């Protein structure tokens, strides 16, 4: 099911680009659907004891933080665009690889699969923290760039 969902998402995106069928709604819904799929898998796999709770808490904490900051930026500045960074994209790849490795580990307990599982979970932790900090830095720069001049500015 995980592979089928990933392939259908890739096919959907490719067809939208090739057929020039992009819409603003689709640009909002596609990443939301991706996040829902990954988030659900992290919760279920954590519930089954296959992914450590700390990893899932970090993943959810980052996503909730980004949503809150995006809402605040929209309310304060009216800006809606919050483009993904290279860190965010790498984090998504790490999360997908981690879920895939955890699922593969259920099929075979070979050493390379165990190692791959550990590496992808560690990469998910590292990239979740790095991308969360990067998004916070970008948001702080945006707010700072749009802040009115303070009393010390002459």
C-alpha positions in Angstrom: 0.0 0.0 0.0 2.9 2.4 0.9 4.6 1.8 -2.5 1.3 2.1 -4.3 0.6 5.4 -2.6 4.0 6.7 -3.4 3.8 5.7 -7.1 0.4 7.1 -7.5 1.5 10.4 -6.0 4.6 10.5 -8.3 2.4 9.7 -11.3 -0.2 12.3 -10.3 2.6 15.0 -10.1 4.2 13.9 -13.4 0.9 14.0 -15.2 0.0 17.4 -13.8 3.3 18.8 -15.0 3.3 17.1 -18.5 -0.4 18.0 -19.1 0.0 21.5 -17.6 -2.9 20.8 -15.3 -1.5 22.6 -12.3 -3.8 24.6 -10.0 -3.4 26.6 -6.8 -5.7 24.2 -5.0 -3.5 21.3 -6.1 -0.4 23.0 -5.0 -1.9 23.3 -1.5 -3.5 19.8 -1.4 -0.6 17.7 -2.7 1.8 18.4 0.1 -1.1 18.2 2.7 -1.9 14.7 1.3 1.8 13.7 1.5 2.0 14.9 5.1 -1.2 13.1 6.0 0.1 9.8 4.6 3.5 10.1 6.3 2.1 11.3 9.6 -0.5 8.5 9.7 2.3 5.9 8.9 4.5 7.4 11.7 1.7 7.2 14.2 0.7 3.6 13.3 4.2 2.4 13.2 4.9 4.1 16.5 1.8 2.5 18.0 3.0 -0.9 16.8 6.4 -0.2 18.5 8.3 -0.1 15.2 9.3 3.5 15.2 10.6 5.2 18.4 8.2 7.7 20.0 10.8 10.4 20.0 11.1 10.3 16.2 7.3 10.6 15.7 7.2 13.5 18.3 9.9 15.3 16.4 8.3 14.8 13.1 4.9 16.0 14.4 6.4 18.9 16.4 8.2 20.2 13.4 5.1 20.0 11.2 2.9 21.7 13.8 5.5 24.3 14.3 5.7 25.1 10.6 1.9 25.3 10.4 1.7 27.7 13.4 4.4 29.9 12.1 2.8 29.9 8.6 -0.5 30.9 10.1 1.1 33.7 12.1 3.0 35.0 9.1 -0.2 34.9 7.1 -2.1 36.8 9.8 0.7 39.3 10.3 1.9 40.0 6.8 -0.7 38.4 4.5 2.0 36.3 2.9 0.9 32.8 1.9 3.9 31.4 0.2 6.1 29.2 2.4 8.2 27.4 -0.1 9.9 24.1 0.8 13.6 24.3 1.4 16.3 21.8 0.4 16.3 20.7 4.1 12.6 20.1 4.0 12.8 18.1 0.8 15.6 16.1 2.2 13.6 15.5 5.4 10.7 14.2 3.4 13.0 11.8 1.5 14.5 10.6 4.8 11.0 10.1 6.3 9.9 8.1 3.3 13.1 6.0 3.4 12.6 5.5 7.1 9.1 4.2 6.7 10.2 2.0 3.8 13.1 0.6 5.8 10.9 0.0 8.9 8.4 -1.9 6.7 11.1 -3.8 4.9 12.6 -4.7 8.3 9.3 -6.5 9.0 9.9 -8.8 6.0 13.5 -9.5 6.5 15.8 -9.1 9.5 19.1 -9.1 7.5 22.0 -7.0 8.7 21.9 -4.5 5.8 18.1 -3.9 6.4 18.7 -3.4 10.1 21.5 -0.9 9.4 19.5 0.9 6.7 16.6 1.2 9.2 18.9 2.7 11.8 20.5 5.1 9.3 17.2 6.3 7.9 15.7 6.9 11.4 18.8 8.8 12.4 18.7 10.8 9.2 15.0 11.6 9.9 15.9 12.9 13.3 18.8 15.0 12.1 16.9 16.4 9.1 13.7 17.1 11.0 15.7 19.2 13.5 17.8 20.9 10.7 14.8 21.7 8.5 12.7 22.9 11.5 15.5 25.3 12.5 15.9 26.4 8.9 12.2 27.2 8.5 12.3 29.1 11.8 15.4 31.1 10.6 13.6 31.9 7.3 10.4 33.0 9.1 12.4 35.2 11.5 14.2 36.9 8.6 10.8 37.5 6.8 9.3 39.0 10.0 12.5 41.1 10.6 12.5 42.3 6.9 8.8 43.4 7.2 9.0 44.9 10.6 8.5 48.6 10.8 11.4 50.7 11.8 11.7 50.9 15.6 12.2 54.0 17.7 15.9 53.8 17.4 15.8 54.0 13.6 16.4 57.6 12.3 
